[in-house]
């Protein structure tokens, strides 16, 4: 059944425009409170974190009102990375965790993501049940059972200690000059602190949030600023996080960017050599490059593909006991350490590989040769379905015929924005551009 509010990663949209309004957040909070406080007792609690968007204040207060109105006790973490919410949901014995963030999107967007009591993102079924409650009449708690709200001031320090505990015991980052780009987001304090405490010479970028500059010309989706800083300072490596720090891009000493596919290839090979890659399997989405699949095949390893969205990667990992997965966009999930993608954790794993191998960043970020990949987006208005047009379906079918034996094609709607994503892979650059541009043109006509 199609869901009305939840996409691939929570509820998301432009702040103060339906469905991302204060009134809606209050209803979401009340629905979540009723769903998780299902026995009527007063011992239930929820942790709420947020990134640095201006609208975070509004949504934090609205969610708190909705949750406490149904008897939930709220623990407010303030600005912390998304993986910190997953961690603290379990360590603080909460029934649910909520992260207020639109991840890599601009400041005018925001979102509400849920974690269950086990620290993992909620299943589709659970989100569907909450949707049903959102549109129903929710009975508030009796006045004596209204929940309480409390600020938790040390959330980021608890997260920092957990992150440092994943770094090899006794290893230090002395002698490494590291550019850390925090996207003016949730990790703007904790990420530089962790790197400095482990001994690195830290060059911070994107650490001055003002509520409106999150992901603006910085972070994992805009790596130019960090790359320029590496070349300017002679840094050894750059770690670029996004606004809520659950994804990462690595930049080598030459200013070249390595995406999640290259990082996963490195980690899968190292973990396999150390006999710690469960099932000899890496889990990634349909967006990951064909070159990654060929690289793993050559090493006797397996790539398991899922639908787009790190939650679907994690679901496959949990169902099969696999412990490494992620997305080309930089979500890297290591269930030995965390319940969701963690950019800082993945960055530390990369730094440990640099130290253990004695190799520079460029040598570790070129595990395989990528198959040329072209991705273009077409924005559409609410209520439209351009993929249903017969003319669009025909041009897609024609493109698939042209790519038989030469590459692959993926057309999908974004789960977080009103976009049609058109992606193809092919070693023939001319054919690659021809099929993608042809589909994009037809979709734009149908919009």
Phi, psi and omega in degrees: 000132179294137181267147187271324186248319186276135173256212181285343180214068177083196176266132184213150177172188178284134182297136179073013172235132183310134008267005183267064177246164178297320179298318180292320178299321177298317179294320178298317178299316180295320179296316178295320178298316179294323181293317185270333176264064188271359179250001176078001182278166185261010183268006186276145182217157179224140173256140180234125172244169179206165171264206190256015180293145178303320183290349179300326178299314182298312183289326178299314181291319181293316178298318180299318179298315180295317181293312181293331179294339178255009173097006179277141173268132190250131175248115187264116183272342187073200182290114176215155176298153177307315180298337176294326178293316176301316180297311186285338174301317180282316186291333178264010175057040179275157178278335183202148174240145180230131174246127178263103184191149170249027170058246186270000183285165178294171187298330185286351174264158170206170183205167180230114181249145183244142171238139177280179183297342177272002178086356179265154179297150183295152177285165176302321182296317180295318179295324177296319177297320178293322177302317179299319179292325180303322185266008179251174177274110185268126180283122179287163177289154173296154190305323181284350182252007177300141183285168178249158176237141183216137176281135174249111189274345187249021182302316183290330179288322176299317179296317181300317180295322178294317180297316180296330181291343178276348180280141184309132183301131178085347180280143178232163180259020180304134177090349178265129176259116189239124169274125178241117180257114186261008174060023185052038187239208191295335183261017188296340177255314189288323184294311176299325179298314182297313181297319180293318180296333178273000171106000182285154165276113191259130175243100186277142175226145178065046182237026180232066182293142176233013180093340184238352187250014179298132180064010183274110180055035179198173176085187188292340179261000178211079192273358185300320181296314180293320179298318178296322180294324177297313181292325180292321187259351184071032181292158181279331187193157175234142176241116182249114178264166172259186189302327178249008171065026175261003175221163187211148165237141178256136177243130183277182185293346178262004181085012180271140186265135173246127182272187183297330179298315180293322179293319178294322178299315179299311184293319180299317180295316181295316181295323178296318179297330180269006180058041179232009176269101186303128177067010183057031189233135170251135179256127178217175183264176179296347181278342184295146188294145178300331178298326177296316180298317179296320179299314180295318178303320181294339179258010180075020180252169187237140173253121176258121182262146178231177171297162181291136181128126184297335179295326179286328173299312182295321179300317178294320179298313183293322183293334186242001178077016177279151188238005178220131179195179178164194183230155176303328181290353174113358170290119176240121185248122178236096187289352171294336186240329190213164183261355183207176178300141182218107184294319181291318177301314179295321177298320178294323176298322178293317179297322179295325177294322177299316183290315184292325182268340185073011180265153178280172187297322184296327179289332183268352183250017180229052182293326183217160176271123183286144170281132181310130185228134180233127180234127175228148182245144175235122181277142178227163183274157178302137180092345179275155175217075184299335181289346179277347182293136182300323181294324178290316180299324180292315182292329175293315179298319178297319180295320179298321178297319181293333185267357181303124180077359184239338183179201180215159184230139178224120177241128180204159171273138175296145177271356183237346181216157177282072183229143166263123180260123180247112183231138175220154174234134180192140180281352174265102185300323181294314179294322179302309180295323182297313184288319181293312181296325179294318179292317180301316180299319181289322178295318179298326177292325182280345181287000000 
